[in-house]
Amino acid sequence: MGTIYRAHTEIHEKFGKPVVGSIPTIIRTYKAAVSRISGRTMGYKHIWHRNYWEHIITNDREYESIVAYIACNAENWSSDPDFS
């Protein structure tokens, strides 16, 4: 008898072999698309940090801390030498 559930198997990307639907592939594709558009329309060359930080939010306190960081981070851009 079949089941709609499958056993979870860990899938790892290998260099040059992206896994469709994986977080790294989604992030890389998004960053590439935004980079192309911002380069063409605004002349920006480098708009991203080299990597990204993955974190699973486990409680309300963590969530609130991350929300506050995101909200305040944009306010700090005016004093960032890379964006002045």
Backbone bond lengths (Angstrom), bond angles and torsions (degrees), N, CA, C in turn:
res aa  C-N    CA-C-N  psi(-1)  N-CA   C-N-CA  omega(-1)  CA-C   N-CA-C  phi
1 M - - - 1.453 - - 1.523 108.33 -
2 G 1.331 117.58 132.93 1.465 122.83 -178.35 1.521 111.70 -82.05
3 T 1.288 115.23 167.26 1.461 121.26 177.71 1.515 109.19 -139.60
4 I 1.318 116.66 152.00 1.463 119.43 178.79 1.522 110.91 -80.67
5 Y 1.321 116.44 -12.07 1.464 120.13 -178.94 1.521 110.35 -94.49
6 R 1.282 116.07 142.46 1.455 121.39 177.51 1.526 108.39 -117.10
7 A 1.287 116.74 149.19 1.456 120.57 175.51 1.521 108.22 -65.68
8 H 1.313 116.48 138.60 1.462 120.65 -179.72 1.520 109.27 -71.75
9 T 1.300 116.07 125.78 1.459 120.45 174.05 1.511 107.18 -120.69
10 E 1.293 115.18 132.84 1.449 120.23 -179.10 1.521 109.31 -74.40
11 I 1.329 115.87 129.48 1.453 121.30 -179.57 1.523 107.82 -114.23
12 H 1.316 116.98 125.38 1.452 121.62 179.85 1.520 109.52 -111.86
13 E 1.336 115.06 136.59 1.448 118.81 173.22 1.519 109.17 -74.07
14 K 1.305 115.46 146.15 1.450 121.29 172.54 1.522 106.55 -116.87
15 F 1.323 116.89 153.32 1.452 120.96 -178.59 1.529 109.98 -52.21
16 G 1.326 115.29 126.67 1.454 120.47 178.82 1.515 114.78 77.54
17 K 1.336 117.16 3.11 1.465 120.73 -179.90 1.529 109.74 -130.72
18 P 1.351 116.99 76.39 1.460 119.37 -178.98 1.530 111.63 -65.79
19 V 1.311 115.20 150.31 1.455 121.85 177.58 1.531 107.17 -102.78
20 V 1.311 116.60 114.21 1.456 121.76 -178.14 1.529 109.98 -55.83
21 G 1.334 116.00 130.01 1.456 121.02 177.71 1.517 114.55 86.07
22 S 1.337 118.25 -3.71 1.462 119.61 178.97 1.529 109.37 -78.52
23 I 1.315 116.95 155.54 1.467 121.42 179.80 1.528 111.13 -57.16
24 P 1.344 119.94 -49.21 1.467 118.43 -179.95 1.533 113.18 -58.75
25 T 1.318 117.36 -38.97 1.460 120.39 179.73 1.520 110.99 -68.33
26 I 1.317 117.37 -41.33 1.466 121.07 178.46 1.525 110.32 -63.34
27 I 1.333 117.41 -46.77 1.465 121.28 -179.61 1.530 110.44 -62.98
28 R 1.327 117.12 -46.95 1.464 121.08 -178.99 1.533 110.90 -60.46
29 T 1.334 117.44 -43.40 1.461 121.65 -179.73 1.522 111.01 -65.47
30 Y 1.320 117.27 -43.26 1.463 122.00 178.65 1.531 110.60 -61.71
31 K 1.345 116.14 -48.84 1.458 120.39 -178.65 1.533 111.12 -62.76
32 A 1.316 117.53 -38.25 1.463 120.68 179.24 1.524 110.85 -65.59
33 A 1.327 117.09 -42.89 1.461 120.88 -179.34 1.530 111.17 -65.52
34 V 1.318 116.97 -44.99 1.465 120.79 179.64 1.530 109.94 -65.39
35 S 1.328 117.37 -39.51 1.470 121.13 178.73 1.526 111.28 -61.84
36 R 1.329 116.90 -43.74 1.468 120.58 179.13 1.523 110.69 -61.70
37 I 1.309 116.71 -47.36 1.470 120.72 -178.07 1.522 111.00 -65.46
38 S 1.334 117.42 -45.58 1.467 119.84 -178.60 1.527 110.77 -68.05
39 G 1.315 117.48 -31.94 1.460 120.69 176.82 1.512 111.75 -66.92
40 R 1.312 116.26 -43.53 1.473 120.83 -179.34 1.517 112.08 -70.68
41 T 1.313 117.04 -44.64 1.462 120.07 -172.05 1.520 114.36 -87.57
42 M 1.343 117.73 -30.70 1.460 120.06 -175.43 1.520 113.67 -121.95
43 G 1.318 117.21 -5.36 1.452 120.14 178.10 1.519 115.15 78.40
44 Y 1.323 117.69 11.07 1.465 120.21 178.85 1.520 109.71 -72.27
45 K 1.328 115.81 141.24 1.467 119.87 177.07 1.518 111.50 -101.03
46 H 1.317 116.90 -47.87 1.467 121.09 -176.59 1.518 108.62 -126.80
47 I 1.326 116.75 115.52 1.463 119.02 -178.27 1.522 113.17 -121.03
48 W 1.315 118.04 -4.61 1.461 121.15 -174.71 1.525 111.63 -117.28
49 H 1.316 114.80 149.01 1.457 119.61 166.72 1.524 106.72 -69.29
50 R 1.306 117.06 161.01 1.460 120.61 -174.15 1.531 112.70 -62.39
51 N 1.289 119.62 -41.84 1.462 122.82 -178.04 1.522 109.83 -126.70
52 Y 1.288 115.85 -174.79 1.455 121.10 174.84 1.523 107.73 -132.64
53 W 1.308 115.04 162.12 1.455 121.20 -175.18 1.520 109.06 -110.29
54 E 1.302 117.19 120.75 1.463 121.79 176.94 1.520 108.82 -96.77
55 H 1.315 115.87 137.12 1.454 119.72 178.57 1.525 108.60 -155.71
56 I 1.293 117.67 133.11 1.463 122.11 175.59 1.517 107.50 -91.33
57 I 1.309 116.16 122.24 1.467 121.45 179.40 1.521 107.91 -78.19
58 T 1.332 115.24 124.55 1.463 118.90 -172.42 1.520 114.81 -109.32
59 N 1.349 117.66 -10.69 1.459 118.17 179.41 1.527 110.72 -157.26
60 D 1.312 116.22 170.54 1.469 121.61 -176.84 1.522 112.36 -63.06
61 R 1.326 117.19 -37.49 1.465 120.17 -179.16 1.531 111.13 -62.98
62 E 1.312 116.30 -44.74 1.472 120.61 176.42 1.523 110.82 -60.53
63 Y 1.322 116.19 -44.67 1.459 120.84 -179.69 1.523 110.51 -58.98
64 E 1.314 117.49 -49.05 1.464 121.34 -179.38 1.524 111.45 -61.48
65 S 1.319 117.31 -39.07 1.462 121.86 178.91 1.530 110.63 -63.54
66 I 1.303 117.30 -42.45 1.465 121.73 -179.86 1.525 110.55 -68.73
67 V 1.326 117.19 -40.64 1.468 121.13 177.31 1.533 109.84 -60.87
68 A 1.324 117.15 -44.14 1.468 121.21 179.28 1.529 110.62 -63.52
69 Y 1.323 117.55 -41.59 1.461 120.99 178.68 1.527 110.51 -60.65
70 I 1.320 116.92 -46.85 1.467 120.68 -178.99 1.524 110.15 -62.53
71 A 1.323 117.64 -44.61 1.470 121.47 -178.94 1.530 111.20 -63.55
72 C 1.323 117.39 -42.33 1.472 121.15 -177.23 1.522 112.36 -79.80
73 N 1.308 117.68 -25.18 1.452 121.29 -176.73 1.529 111.16 -59.60
74 A 1.317 117.73 -44.07 1.465 121.04 -179.78 1.531 111.15 -62.03
75 E 1.319 117.84 -33.11 1.466 121.54 179.11 1.527 111.21 -66.05
76 N 1.318 117.46 -26.54 1.469 121.95 -177.92 1.528 113.31 -83.84
77 W 1.331 118.07 -8.16 1.459 120.41 -176.16 1.522 112.17 -61.15
78 S 1.335 118.10 -34.87 1.460 120.18 -177.12 1.526 111.94 -63.15
79 S 1.340 117.15 -25.62 1.467 119.79 179.44 1.527 112.77 -97.77
80 D 1.328 117.41 2.28 1.466 122.09 179.65 1.528 109.61 -83.75
81 P 1.335 118.47 120.95 1.470 120.13 -177.46 1.528 113.26 -61.72
82 D 1.322 117.78 -24.04 1.476 119.52 178.78 1.527 112.59 -74.59
83 F 1.320 117.26 -17.74 1.464 120.79 -177.60 1.519 112.92 -116.12
84 S 1.307 119.34 3.46 1.468 121.07 -178.42 1.499 111.19 -87.33
